[in-house]
Amino acid sequence: MSEQAMVVAVGVDGSAAALAAVLEATREAAWRGCGLRIVHAFIWPLMHVETRASEAVPEGGLRHDAERILAEATAAAKAANGRVEVTADLVTGGPAGVLLAAARAARLLVLGDRGLGGFTGLLLGSVAVEVTAHCTTPVLVVRGEGRPGPIVLGVDDSPGSAAAVREAFTEARQRDAELLAVRVWYDAATTLSYSVPALYDADAARSAEQHELDAALDAEQKRHPNVRVHTQLVTGRAGRELVRLSEQAQLMVVGARGRGGFTGLLLGSVSQQLLHHAACPVLVVRHPS
């Protein structure tokens, strides 16, 4: 891995959610033994807006405000862990483009779940969804309340799920947390309102789903034998069930796109439901295409 990629990147906009993201990013950087890069997207020069001091902005202009946001975030990171090397960059550009560029040189990108609104916010809504959908670096969206509990991993048959399995084991090892791997499946015997064919074998179907779940975890379990792993089969709608399980989790981990939907939609419905409704932080992992 290149020296450039030995950082965790975090986007800030001056909001409380962004500061919470800085604290989470600092912990991730400490766990991974790498530096922290704090990034603020400074869009005003692109709009030909005066950024120096003016009567409209008496405290030193828009650039001063942007620099203050970075300084506050840097101070929060250093107060959280003085051993993590912190850099801060004011980058001209739109938020999504700036964050995607920062992610390309990072091991992990961390975002708050909502910003201030307007050009300096947008950290959930259009920007966070766009960044999470297109980012080949794992994206951690900080939302909900920090709590003890397992890391919950959603597993299906997609390439993104395989990448998510790797990240989930890494997080479990770093956090010394249990890993609960969940496969949500469609059980015709319990979900259909009408009779299923007589040849349908519910036990065999469940056994096959369990086999697929175990097989998806096998390689990473061998790589991380000290990670405590539990598995669970759940019937129902994946988004709804994973949101429910997030209420007992310290972190949710999913792939960016599951089995369903159109191939052009890079962020599947399950990931989007979790980003908007999960009760804990969500780590979304997109398989490089």
Contacts in CASP RR format, 6 or more apart in sequence:
PFRMAT RR
TARGET T0000
AUTHOR 0000-0000-0000
METHOD contacts of the structure
MODEL  1
MSEQAMVVAVGVDGSAAALAAVLEATREAAWRGCGLRIVHAFIWPLMHVE
TRASEAVPEGGLRHDAERILAEATAAAKAANGRVEVTADLVTGGPAGVLL
AAARAARLLVLGDRGLGGFTGLLLGSVAVEVTAHCTTPVLVVRGEGRPGP
IVLGVDDSPGSAAAVREAFTEARQRDAELLAVRVWYDAATTLSYSVPALY
DADAARSAEQHELDAALDAEQKRHPNVRVHTQLVTGRAGRELVRLSEQAQ
LMVVGARGRGGFTGLLLGSVSQQLLHHAACPVLVVRHPS
1 107 0 8 1.000
4 105 0 8 1.000
5 105 0 8 1.000
5 106 0 8 1.000
5 107 0 8 1.000
6 34 0 8 1.000
6 35 0 8 1.000
6 107 0 8 1.000
7 29 0 8 1.000
7 34 0 8 1.000
7 35 0 8 1.000
7 36 0 8 1.000
7 37 0 8 1.000
7 87 0 8 1.000
7 105 0 8 1.000
7 106 0 8 1.000
7 107 0 8 1.000
8 25 0 8 1.000
8 28 0 8 1.000
8 29 0 8 1.000
8 32 0 8 1.000
8 34 0 8 1.000
8 35 0 8 1.000
8 36 0 8 1.000
8 37 0 8 1.000
8 106 0 8 1.000
8 107 0 8 1.000
8 108 0 8 1.000
8 109 0 8 1.000
8 110 0 8 1.000
9 25 0 8 1.000
9 36 0 8 1.000
9 37 0 8 1.000
9 38 0 8 1.000
9 39 0 8 1.000
9 99 0 8 1.000
9 102 0 8 1.000
9 103 0 8 1.000
9 105 0 8 1.000
9 106 0 8 1.000
9 108 0 8 1.000
9 109 0 8 1.000
9 110 0 8 1.000
10 18 0 8 1.000
10 21 0 8 1.000
10 22 0 8 1.000
10 24 0 8 1.000
10 25 0 8 1.000
10 36 0 8 1.000
10 37 0 8 1.000
10 38 0 8 1.000
10 39 0 8 1.000
10 73 0 8 1.000
10 109 0 8 1.000
10 110 0 8 1.000
10 111 0 8 1.000
11 18 0 8 1.000
11 21 0 8 1.000
11 38 0 8 1.000
11 39 0 8 1.000
11 40 0 8 1.000
11 41 0 8 1.000
11 99 0 8 1.000
11 102 0 8 1.000
11 109 0 8 1.000
11 110 0 8 1.000
11 111 0 8 1.000
11 112 0 8 1.000
11 123 0 8 1.000
12 18 0 8 1.000
12 19 0 8 1.000
12 21 0 8 1.000
12 22 0 8 1.000
12 38 0 8 1.000
12 39 0 8 1.000
12 40 0 8 1.000
12 69 0 8 1.000
12 70 0 8 1.000
12 73 0 8 1.000
13 40 0 8 1.000
13 41 0 8 1.000
13 69 0 8 1.000
13 95 0 8 1.000
13 115 0 8 1.000
13 116 0 8 1.000
13 120 0 8 1.000
13 121 0 8 1.000
13 122 0 8 1.000
13 123 0 8 1.000
14 69 0 8 1.000
14 72 0 8 1.000
14 73 0 8 1.000
14 115 0 8 1.000
14 116 0 8 1.000
14 120 0 8 1.000
15 112 0 8 1.000
15 114 0 8 1.000
15 115 0 8 1.000
15 116 0 8 1.000
15 121 0 8 1.000
15 123 0 8 1.000
17 112 0 8 1.000
17 113 0 8 1.000
17 114 0 8 1.000
17 115 0 8 1.000
17 123 0 8 1.000
17 142 0 8 1.000
17 143 0 8 1.000
18 73 0 8 1.000
18 112 0 8 1.000
18 115 0 8 1.000
18 123 0 8 1.000
19 72 0 8 1.000
19 73 0 8 1.000
19 76 0 8 1.000
20 112 0 8 1.000
20 142 0 8 1.000
21 110 0 8 1.000
21 111 0 8 1.000
21 112 0 8 1.000
21 123 0 8 1.000
21 142 0 8 1.000
22 38 0 8 1.000
22 73 0 8 1.000
22 76 0 8 1.000
22 77 0 8 1.000
22 80 0 8 1.000
22 110 0 8 1.000
23 76 0 8 1.000
23 77 0 8 1.000
23 80 0 8 1.000
24 110 0 8 1.000
24 140 0 8 1.000
24 142 0 8 1.000
24 281 0 8 1.000
25 36 0 8 1.000
25 38 0 8 1.000
25 77 0 8 1.000
25 108 0 8 1.000
25 110 0 8 1.000
25 140 0 8 1.000
26 36 0 8 1.000
26 76 0 8 1.000
26 77 0 8 1.000
26 80 0 8 1.000
26 81 0 8 1.000
26 84 0 8 1.000
26 86 0 8 1.000
27 80 0 8 1.000
27 81 0 8 1.000
28 108 0 8 1.000
28 110 0 8 1.000
28 140 0 8 1.000
28 174 0 8 1.000
29 35 0 8 1.000
29 36 0 8 1.000
29 81 0 8 1.000
29 84 0 8 1.000
30 81 0 8 1.000
30 83 0 8 1.000
30 84 0 8 1.000
31 174 0 8 1.000
31 175 0 8 1.000
32 107 0 8 1.000
32 108 0 8 1.000
32 174 0 8 1.000
34 107 0 8 1.000
35 84 0 8 1.000
35 85 0 8 1.000
35 86 0 8 1.000
35 87 0 8 1.000
36 77 0 8 1.000
36 84 0 8 1.000
36 85 0 8 1.000
36 86 0 8 1.000
36 87 0 8 1.000
37 86 0 8 1.000
37 87 0 8 1.000
37 88 0 8 1.000
37 89 0 8 1.000
37 102 0 8 1.000
37 105 0 8 1.000
37 106 0 8 1.000
38 70 0 8 1.000
38 73 0 8 1.000
38 74 0 8 1.000
38 77 0 8 1.000
38 86 0 8 1.000
38 87 0 8 1.000
38 88 0 8 1.000
38 89 0 8 1.000
39 88 0 8 1.000
39 89 0 8 1.000
39 91 0 8 1.000
39 98 0 8 1.000
39 99 0 8 1.000
39 102 0 8 1.000
40 66 0 8 1.000
40 69 0 8 1.000
40 70 0 8 1.000
40 73 0 8 1.000
40 88 0 8 1.000
40 89 0 8 1.000
40 90 0 8 1.000
40 91 0 8 1.000
41 91 0 8 1.000
41 92 0 8 1.000
41 93 0 8 1.000
41 94 0 8 1.000
41 95 0 8 1.000
41 97 0 8 1.000
41 98 0 8 1.000
41 99 0 8 1.000
42 51 0 8 1.000
42 62 0 8 1.000
42 63 0 8 1.000
42 66 0 8 1.000
42 90 0 8 1.000
42 91 0 8 1.000
42 92 0 8 1.000
42 93 0 8 1.000
43 92 0 8 1.000
43 93 0 8 1.000
43 94 0 8 1.000
43 95 0 8 1.000
43 119 0 8 1.000
43 120 0 8 1.000
44 51 0 8 1.000
44 62 0 8 1.000
44 119 0 8 1.000
45 51 0 8 1.000
45 92 0 8 1.000
45 93 0 8 1.000
46 92 0 8 1.000
46 93 0 8 1.000
46 94 0 8 1.000
49 62 0 8 1.000
50 62 0 8 1.000
51 61 0 8 1.000
51 62 0 8 1.000
51 63 0 8 1.000
52 60 0 8 1.000
52 61 0 8 1.000
52 63 0 8 1.000
53 59 0 8 1.000
53 60 0 8 1.000
53 61 0 8 1.000
53 64 0 8 1.000
54 61 0 8 1.000
57 64 0 8 1.000
57 65 0 8 1.000
59 65 0 8 1.000
63 90 0 8 1.000
66 90 0 8 1.000
67 90 0 8 1.000
70 88 0 8 1.000
70 89 0 8 1.000
70 90 0 8 1.000
71 88 0 8 1.000
73 88 0 8 1.000
74 86 0 8 1.000
74 88 0 8 1.000
77 84 0 8 1.000
77 86 0 8 1.000
78 84 0 8 1.000
78 86 0 8 1.000
89 102 0 8 1.000
91 98 0 8 1.000
91 101 0 8 1.000
91 102 0 8 1.000
94 119 0 8 1.000
95 119 0 8 1.000
95 121 0 8 1.000
95 122 0 8 1.000
95 123 0 8 1.000
95 127 0 8 1.000
96 126 0 8 1.000
96 127 0 8 1.000
96 130 0 8 1.000
96 131 0 8 1.000
97 131 0 8 1.000
99 109 0 8 1.000
99 111 0 8 1.000
99 127 0 8 1.000
99 131 0 8 1.000
99 135 0 8 1.000
100 131 0 8 1.000
100 134 0 8 1.000
100 135 0 8 1.000
102 109 0 8 1.000
103 109 0 8 1.000
103 131 0 8 1.000
103 135 0 8 1.000
103 136 0 8 1.000
103 137 0 8 1.000
103 139 0 8 1.000
104 136 0 8 1.000
104 137 0 8 1.000
106 137 0 8 1.000
107 137 0 8 1.000
107 138 0 8 1.000
108 137 0 8 1.000
108 138 0 8 1.000
108 139 0 8 1.000
108 140 0 8 1.000
109 131 0 8 1.000
109 135 0 8 1.000
109 137 0 8 1.000
109 138 0 8 1.000
109 139 0 8 1.000
109 140 0 8 1.000
110 139 0 8 1.000
110 140 0 8 1.000
110 141 0 8 1.000
110 142 0 8 1.000
111 123 0 8 1.000
111 124 0 8 1.000
111 128 0 8 1.000
111 131 0 8 1.000
111 132 0 8 1.000
111 139 0 8 1.000
111 140 0 8 1.000
111 141 0 8 1.000
111 142 0 8 1.000
112 123 0 8 1.000
112 124 0 8 1.000
112 128 0 8 1.000
112 141 0 8 1.000
112 142 0 8 1.000
112 143 0 8 1.000
113 123 0 8 1.000
113 124 0 8 1.000
113 128 0 8 1.000
113 141 0 8 1.000
113 142 0 8 1.000
113 143 0 8 1.000
113 144 0 8 1.000
113 275 0 8 1.000
114 123 0 8 1.000
114 124 0 8 1.000
114 125 0 8 1.000
115 121 0 8 1.000
115 122 0 8 1.000
115 123 0 8 1.000
115 124 0 8 1.000
121 127 0 8 1.000
122 128 0 8 1.000
124 141 0 8 1.000
124 143 0 8 1.000
124 275 0 8 1.000
124 276 0 8 1.000
128 141 0 8 1.000
128 275 0 8 1.000
129 267 0 8 1.000
129 272 0 8 1.000
129 275 0 8 1.000
131 139 0 8 1.000
132 139 0 8 1.000
132 141 0 8 1.000
132 256 0 8 1.000
132 267 0 8 1.000
132 271 0 8 1.000
132 275 0 8 1.000
132 284 0 8 1.000
132 286 0 8 1.000
133 256 0 8 1.000
133 265 0 8 1.000
133 266 0 8 1.000
133 267 0 8 1.000
133 286 0 8 1.000
134 266 0 8 1.000
134 286 0 8 1.000
135 286 0 8 1.000
136 286 0 8 1.000
136 288 0 8 1.000
136 289 0 8 1.000
138 163 0 8 1.000
138 167 0 8 1.000
138 283 0 8 1.000
138 284 0 8 1.000
138 285 0 8 1.000
138 286 0 8 1.000
139 283 0 8 1.000
139 284 0 8 1.000
140 281 0 8 1.000
140 282 0 8 1.000
140 283 0 8 1.000
140 284 0 8 1.000
141 275 0 8 1.000
141 281 0 8 1.000
141 282 0 8 1.000
141 283 0 8 1.000
141 284 0 8 1.000
142 281 0 8 1.000
143 275 0 8 1.000
143 278 0 8 1.000
143 280 0 8 1.000
143 281 0 8 1.000
143 282 0 8 1.000
144 278 0 8 1.000
144 279 0 8 1.000
144 280 0 8 1.000
144 281 0 8 1.000
145 279 0 8 1.000
145 280 0 8 1.000
146 250 0 8 1.000
146 280 0 8 1.000
146 281 0 8 1.000
147 250 0 8 1.000
147 280 0 8 1.000
148 250 0 8 1.000
149 177 0 8 1.000
149 178 0 8 1.000
149 248 0 8 1.000
149 249 0 8 1.000
149 250 0 8 1.000
150 177 0 8 1.000
150 178 0 8 1.000
150 179 0 8 1.000
150 180 0 8 1.000
150 230 0 8 1.000
150 248 0 8 1.000
150 249 0 8 1.000
150 250 0 8 1.000
151 168 0 8 1.000
151 171 0 8 1.000
151 172 0 8 1.000
151 175 0 8 1.000
151 177 0 8 1.000
151 178 0 8 1.000
151 179 0 8 1.000
151 180 0 8 1.000
151 249 0 8 1.000
151 250 0 8 1.000
151 251 0 8 1.000
151 252 0 8 1.000
151 253 0 8 1.000
152 180 0 8 1.000
152 182 0 8 1.000
152 242 0 8 1.000
152 245 0 8 1.000
152 246 0 8 1.000
152 248 0 8 1.000
152 249 0 8 1.000
152 251 0 8 1.000
152 252 0 8 1.000
152 253 0 8 1.000
153 164 0 8 1.000
153 165 0 8 1.000
153 168 0 8 1.000
153 179 0 8 1.000
153 180 0 8 1.000
153 181 0 8 1.000
153 182 0 8 1.000
153 252 0 8 1.000
153 253 0 8 1.000
153 254 0 8 1.000
154 161 0 8 1.000
154 164 0 8 1.000
154 181 0 8 1.000
154 182 0 8 1.000
154 183 0 8 1.000
154 184 0 8 1.000
154 238 0 8 1.000
154 242 0 8 1.000
154 252 0 8 1.000
154 253 0 8 1.000
154 254 0 8 1.000
154 255 0 8 1.000
155 161 0 8 1.000
155 164 0 8 1.000
155 165 0 8 1.000
155 181 0 8 1.000
155 182 0 8 1.000
155 183 0 8 1.000
155 213 0 8 1.000
155 216 0 8 1.000
155 217 0 8 1.000
156 183 0 8 1.000
156 184 0 8 1.000
156 238 0 8 1.000
156 258 0 8 1.000
156 259 0 8 1.000
157 212 0 8 1.000
157 216 0 8 1.000
157 259 0 8 1.000
158 255 0 8 1.000
158 257 0 8 1.000
158 258 0 8 1.000
158 259 0 8 1.000
158 287 0 8 1.000
159 287 0 8 1.000
160 255 0 8 1.000
160 256 0 8 1.000
160 257 0 8 1.000
160 258 0 8 1.000
160 285 0 8 1.000
160 286 0 8 1.000
160 287 0 8 1.000
161 216 0 8 1.000
161 254 0 8 1.000
161 255 0 8 1.000
161 258 0 8 1.000
162 216 0 8 1.000
162 287 0 8 1.000
163 255 0 8 1.000
163 285 0 8 1.000
163 286 0 8 1.000
163 287 0 8 1.000
163 288 0 8 1.000
164 253 0 8 1.000
164 254 0 8 1.000
164 255 0 8 1.000
164 283 0 8 1.000
164 285 0 8 1.000
165 181 0 8 1.000
165 216 0 8 1.000
165 217 0 8 1.000
165 220 0 8 1.000
166 220 0 8 1.000
166 285 0 8 1.000
167 253 0 8 1.000
167 283 0 8 1.000
167 285 0 8 1.000
168 179 0 8 1.000
168 181 0 8 1.000
168 220 0 8 1.000
168 253 0 8 1.000
168 283 0 8 1.000
169 179 0 8 1.000
169 220 0 8 1.000
169 221 0 8 1.000
169 223 0 8 1.000
169 224 0 8 1.000
169 227 0 8 1.000
171 177 0 8 1.000
171 251 0 8 1.000
171 253 0 8 1.000
171 283 0 8 1.000
172 178 0 8 1.000
172 179 0 8 1.000
172 224 0 8 1.000
172 227 0 8 1.000
172 228 0 8 1.000
173 224 0 8 1.000
173 226 0 8 1.000
173 227 0 8 1.000
175 250 0 8 1.000
175 251 0 8 1.000
177 250 0 8 1.000
177 251 0 8 1.000
178 228 0 8 1.000
178 229 0 8 1.000
178 230 0 8 1.000
179 227 0 8 1.000
179 228 0 8 1.000
179 229 0 8 1.000
179 230 0 8 1.000
180 230 0 8 1.000
180 231 0 8 1.000
180 232 0 8 1.000
180 245 0 8 1.000
180 249 0 8 1.000
181 213 0 8 1.000
181 216 0 8 1.000
181 217 0 8 1.000
181 229 0 8 1.000
181 230 0 8 1.000
181 231 0 8 1.000
181 232 0 8 1.000
182 231 0 8 1.000
182 232 0 8 1.000
182 233 0 8 1.000
182 234 0 8 1.000
182 241 0 8 1.000
182 242 0 8 1.000
182 245 0 8 1.000
183 209 0 8 1.000
183 210 0 8 1.000
183 212 0 8 1.000
183 213 0 8 1.000
183 216 0 8 1.000
183 231 0 8 1.000
183 232 0 8 1.000
183 233 0 8 1.000
183 234 0 8 1.000
184 234 0 8 1.000
184 235 0 8 1.000
184 236 0 8 1.000
184 237 0 8 1.000
184 238 0 8 1.000
184 239 0 8 1.000
184 241 0 8 1.000
184 242 0 8 1.000
185 205 0 8 1.000
185 209 0 8 1.000
185 233 0 8 1.000
185 234 0 8 1.000
185 235 0 8 1.000
185 236 0 8 1.000
186 235 0 8 1.000
186 236 0 8 1.000
187 202 0 8 1.000
187 205 0 8 1.000
187 206 0 8 1.000
187 235 0 8 1.000
187 236 0 8 1.000
188 196 0 8 1.000
188 200 0 8 1.000
188 202 0 8 1.000
188 205 0 8 1.000
189 196 0 8 1.000
189 200 0 8 1.000
189 202 0 8 1.000
189 205 0 8 1.000
190 202 0 8 1.000
190 235 0 8 1.000
191 235 0 8 1.000
191 236 0 8 1.000
206 233 0 8 1.000
209 233 0 8 1.000
210 231 0 8 1.000
210 233 0 8 1.000
213 231 0 8 1.000
213 233 0 8 1.000
214 231 0 8 1.000
217 229 0 8 1.000
217 231 0 8 1.000
221 227 0 8 1.000
221 229 0 8 1.000
234 241 0 8 1.000
234 245 0 8 1.000
238 270 0 8 1.000
239 269 0 8 1.000
239 270 0 8 1.000
239 273 0 8 1.000
239 274 0 8 1.000
240 273 0 8 1.000
242 252 0 8 1.000
242 254 0 8 1.000
242 270 0 8 1.000
242 273 0 8 1.000
242 274 0 8 1.000
242 278 0 8 1.000
243 273 0 8 1.000
243 274 0 8 1.000
243 277 0 8 1.000
243 278 0 8 1.000
243 279 0 8 1.000
245 252 0 8 1.000
246 252 0 8 1.000
246 274 0 8 1.000
246 277 0 8 1.000
246 278 0 8 1.000
246 279 0 8 1.000
246 280 0 8 1.000
246 282 0 8 1.000
247 279 0 8 1.000
247 280 0 8 1.000
249 279 0 8 1.000
249 280 0 8 1.000
250 280 0 8 1.000
250 281 0 8 1.000
251 280 0 8 1.000
251 281 0 8 1.000
251 282 0 8 1.000
251 283 0 8 1.000
252 274 0 8 1.000
252 278 0 8 1.000
252 280 0 8 1.000
252 281 0 8 1.000
252 282 0 8 1.000
252 283 0 8 1.000
253 282 0 8 1.000
253 283 0 8 1.000
253 285 0 8 1.000
254 270 0 8 1.000
254 271 0 8 1.000
254 274 0 8 1.000
254 282 0 8 1.000
254 283 0 8 1.000
254 284 0 8 1.000
254 285 0 8 1.000
255 271 0 8 1.000
255 284 0 8 1.000
255 285 0 8 1.000
255 286 0 8 1.000
255 287 0 8 1.000
256 266 0 8 1.000
256 267 0 8 1.000
256 268 0 8 1.000
256 271 0 8 1.000
256 284 0 8 1.000
256 285 0 8 1.000
256 286 0 8 1.000
256 287 0 8 1.000
257 265 0 8 1.000
257 266 0 8 1.000
257 267 0 8 1.000
257 268 0 8 1.000
257 271 0 8 1.000
257 286 0 8 1.000
257 287 0 8 1.000
258 268 0 8 1.000
258 270 0 8 1.000
260 268 0 8 1.000
261 268 0 8 1.000
261 269 0 8 1.000
266 286 0 8 1.000
267 284 0 8 1.000
271 282 0 8 1.000
271 284 0 8 1.000
274 282 0 8 1.000
274 284 0 8 1.000
275 282 0 8 1.000
275 284 0 8 1.000
END
